[in-house]
Amino acid sequence: MRNKKLIPFEVIEKAVAREPEAIDNVLCHYTGHIKYLSTYWGHVNDDIQDRLKAQLIKAILQFRFDR
């Protein structure tokens, strides 16, 4: 039985290979957490939200499996 909370390994491999659809899947998976982290006094700060998404994309593109 698969854990529904985890991103499938195949999607991670494709995201690291820079496939836009896979990167979007990863972003969608973390959307709720990103919104939670960018909420300040009950309001979502779009600048923080955009920065968190950019940092996640940067981390995906820098990730290597060979370490």
Protein Blocks (a to p, Z undefined) as FASTA:
>chain_A
ZZfkbccfklmmmmmnopaklmmmmmmmmmmmmmmmmpgghiacfklmmmmmmmmmmmmm
mpcfkZZ
